[in-house]
Amino acid sequence: MDNLKDHLTTYLDSTREAMLWKVEGLSEQEMTRPMVGTGTNILGLIQHLATVEYGYFVECLGFTVEDERHDALMADPEVSADMWVPADVPCSEILDFYRRAIAAANHNIAALPLDAPATVSWWVPEKRDTTLGRLLLHMNVETARHAGHADIVRELIDGSTGMRRDNTNIPPYDPVAWTQLHANILRASESR
């Protein structure tokens, strides 16, 4: 029988793994380097996702987050504190933070049915009361969105591309073919 909860968690787990894969082989500086004007960096995206995992799958389900890193970020007056990592915080600490958040989330997801009630205090009042199922759908979208950001940031850092370790979902072009494709697309764009 088709199990929606299994599908939602399988997709979420796959995208979580993709996020962690995006930092493999990078130095601490590369993980934290802002690559666009908004400051987006891969480790900041991972830290943000950890706070969101704790928020949706622990707090919104009526449980208490027990994580010092989470508490520190939530107490920080800087509104974007979860999107970047200060130099005195080791990158490994943030990766562990994400793994802890995933473990806490998965524990609660496994224990509750999709129709379990949830309350999202930061959503507009008429949509605050929701369910675990909707939170799973929301986190699939949120994590996939940030995985896309991480894809682009990683490509800007060192040219690495791909959707997941086990399925890059990228044509098997050699460097010459990529250069030619880029030139074709640029020519088409400039011809408009």
N, C-alpha and C positions, 0 to 999 in steps of 0.2 A: 504494500500500500504506500502511496505517495505521502511523505511526511514533510510538511512545510517547515516545521521547526528544524529538522535535520538539514534541509536545503539552505535555510537562512544562516545557520551556524557554519555549515561547510563553506559557503561563499565568504562569510566574514572571516573565518580562519585562513582561507586562502589569501585574502587581501592583507590580513595582518602579517602573514608570512612574507608577502611581497614587500611590505614596508620594511621589515627587518632585513630582507635581502638587499634592499637599496643601499644600506650602509656597509655591506661586506666589502672589505678591501680598501676602505677609505681611511685616511688619517683623521685624527680628532679635528684638525683644522678644516679638512674637507667636509666632514659631517656637519660642522657648524657654520660653514661659510655662507653668508647671504649672497644668493646668485641673481636676485632681481631687486628692483627698487623697494619692494615691500618688506625686504629682509627675509624672505622665505628661505629656509634651510632644512635639510632632511632631518637632522636631529630635533629641531624645533617642531617639525610636523609630528614626529614620533612622540615627543613629550606632550604635545597638544592632544594627540589621540589617547594617550594614557589618562589624561585628566577627563576626557570625554567618556572613556570606557567606565571609569569610576563613577562619573556623574550619572550616566544613564542606567548602568547595570547594577549599581550599588545604591547610591543616594535616591534615585527616582523610584526604586523598588522598595524603599523604606528601610534600608540597611545603613549602617554607619561605615564610612571609609576609615580604615585604620592603616594609614600610610603617611609617614612624615613628609615625604616629598610632595605628595598631594596637598597636605595641610599647608605647607610653606607656600606653594603656588597659589592656593586659594586665599591666603592671607596677604599676598603681595599686592600693594596698591597699583602696581603697573598693570594696566588692562591687558597687555599682550605678553605678560610674563611667561605664559605657557608656550609661547611660540619661538623662544630662543633660550639658549643655555649659557649662563655666565661662565667665564673662563675657569673659575675655581671649582666647577662641578664636572667631575670626570664623565666622559661620554658613556662609559660602561654603567654608571649609575642610572642614566636615563634609559638605557636599553633594559636594565633590570626593572626599572619603574614600569615600563610598558609591559614587560612580561608578568609582573605582579598584578597589574591592572587587568590584563587578559585573564589570568587565573581566577581573580575575584569575580570578574564578569561571567566567565564560563561556569563557575560554581553556582551562581544565582540563576543563570540561564537554564542549566540542567535541572535545577530544583523546582522550577516554576513552569506552569503551562503558558502557552502563548496569550491566553486571555487574562493572565494575572494583572491586576491593576497596577498602574504606575502614575506618578504625578511629576511633571516637569515644570518646576517653579519658574524657569526662565522663558518658557513659551508663553504666547499670548493667552490671557485667561480662558478664553473659550476653547482652547485646545490643550490645556495643561493636563487634564485627566485623560489618560490613555492606557495602553496595555504593553506588556512585554513584547508582543508581536510587532507592534508599531515601532517600538524602540529598536528591535532587531533590524527591521527594514531601514529605519533612519540611520543606524550605525553602518549598515552595508553601504549606503549611499555616501555617508560622511567619510568612511575609510577609503572607499574607492576614489572619491574626489581627491583626497590627500595623497593617495598612491599615484594618481596622475600627476600631481604637483611634484612628487618625489621623482617620478620618471624624468620629467623635464629638467629638474635641478641636477640629477645625476648625470644626464647627458651633457649638460653645460659644464659640469666638473671635469669629467674624463671621457666623455663620448660613449659610456656604457648605456645600453638600451635593453629593453625587454620587460615583459609583463610579469613573469615569474621565473624562478630558477628552472622549473620543469617544462615551461612552455613560454619561450620568449615572445611568440606571436609577432615576430619581425621577419620580413623576407630575408633570405640568406644571401644578400648582396655582398660583394666584395667592396673595398674602399673606392674603387673606380666607379662601380655602379651607383654607390651612394652619392658620390660627387656629381655624377651625370644626372641622377634623379633630382638632386638639389638644384642644379643649374636649370633643368627643365621647368621645375616649379617656379623658380625665381624669374625666368624668362616669361612664363605665363602671367605671373603677377605683375611684372613691369609692363606688360603689353596691355593692361587694362586702362 
